[in-house]
Amino acid sequence: MREDVEALDIRDVTANWVNAVVLQAQIDDRIKALADLSHTPLFFGRLDYLHAPGAELAEGAGGEQFYIGRRHVHDADGDPMVIDWRAPVSQPFYRASKADPQDVALRRRFGYTGGDLTAYEDEHLSDPGEAAAVSKLLQQEIERPRVGPMRDIVATIQPEQDEIVRSGLSGSVCVQGGPGTGKTAVGLHRVAYLLYAHRERLARTGTLVIGPNRSFLHYIEQVLPALGELEVQQATVDDLVARPGLEVRGADAAATAVVKGDARMAEVLRRAVRSHVSAPAEPLMVVRGSRRWRVPAYELEEIVTELQNRDIRYGAARDALPQRIAHAVLVRMEQAGEAPDDRVQDAVARNAAVKAAVKAVWPLVEPAKLVLRLLSDAEFLAEHAEGVLTEDEQKLLLWAKPFRSVKSAKWSPADLVLIDEAADLVERTHSLGHVVVDEAQDLSPMQYRAVGRRCTTGSATVLGDLAQGTTPWATRSWAEALAHLGKPEAVLEELTAGFRVPREVIAYASRLLPEISPGLAAVSSVRETPGSLTVAPSSAEALTDDVLAACRAFLAHEGSVGLIAADARIPVLAQALSEAGLPYLSPGEETTAESRLTLVPASLAKGLEYDYVVLDEPAAIVDGEPDERTGLRRLYVCLTRAVSGLTTLHATPLPTALA
């Protein structure tokens, strides 16, 4: 298929060089999409139907056989050899069961080792004599060692996951899922499915995946290309709100960041933007040739008031104002017997007197300068925050030492979100067709608004776990979060079956749930792995040596190893690893057969997974956060990163729930 595309000769079908460039770019993209991926087989399953799909279910009618794979593959004659997993005919591979065979006689799963076909497993779904059984190949694929970036789960998607993946483009979906339930993979596969089902529409409007940090995005970046999807943008929230010339050089105290992230700031900003509009103080005189046309102040005020009442964007109203004034002048021209046309109206709108009136009444607003003034000028802030923020909250917002200019200001990440909100009040933000936001429980209300602006005319997939909220402003409920996102009608789905974390490990971590997220259902892991959990005491003097010994023990096994510790402990452990001759990677760097140990600060552990995890000093992880609840949530995240084994070492007492 790739060679066929490479051999295309477009010289006779392009009318000009522009067409040639565009067509060649499309061909190059197609060649990229058809690249072979090492160790990624073209098919992973087979369906034998009792009857041809779509045909009458008549007695004696012959069935059909389909191989299911990551993408559509055809032979030299164009006949399909492998059916794309997203096609309707492939759906029973994920949904059919003994109770509901969906006209499938046989489902075959193929097992691979390093790209070589090494096993297969059959289920005769329509045979009443064969009992239902757990697929061993499915379990082996789930438990396969995690070396390298995150891989797709296209061969192991479960029925409840498949329902979310195949839900329609028009509706937004929120997925609450505990550790190891596959919510990230579900979100990425949903993007791939939507691109398959609505390719033309999403090619025009665009798709975006938002992750919590760069390490996480690097970890997931190979999933969609493996499924043949190369056009999906990936970004963090900080990337979304970044503005040219504005650097993040400051950081907010937790209490300040909470206020800046509060949804009430949107009203403060709206008031501040609108405050720039003033009532016309004097009439307008427009001179054209030998004639003068006068628009009285009261009529100008009516025009301004009408634009304000329409509540359109500040910039759009400012652009409309000169045309409204020009229309008022044209009415007078017509009353005087003239017959002006659209060109005259445009000329009047560009008249120097009209421009001056617009500048005085409805001046330009620069979002960054507006936020700079709000954070610097106590009187300006008090005027627009009255009845919205308390005096104490206003004091938290004000800089101790105001900055002179936008460029010299030490902006924090929360400040750029405020500037993004102000920018949207001035000019509408471009909307995409579909946005996926992962680890969404950590977003502030203002960050939700920033994401929501990117999908006002599109839909969203929101992924997260309320128990893993580790910011002081973490989401309290999905209903509240979805309201801030602008998608209150989104369907809430809950994934409670865990496929990644062993049952012993998730049960231990779940002891924290009553304290960190009361009422949230614990994950029920399908994997029982005896011996997967070790909790061992140490001493302050021996802790680092014990941690290194645990790392060496896990490195004797196949797979990746993550050493997770409180951020403050990372320099000590980094030095100890170097002195011990144990090479290590940073989060986001790709593990290889030669380098399988990653040193992970607790603050960056979210979303990552390792075959084996050594957890250093749980109490230090809790103490590293602003409050105990956030600390325990951070610990919950760190405890649930392991796929095969977790060793927890501590020199100080464990949190009460884990003791």
Disulfide bonds with the S-S distance in Angstrom:
none
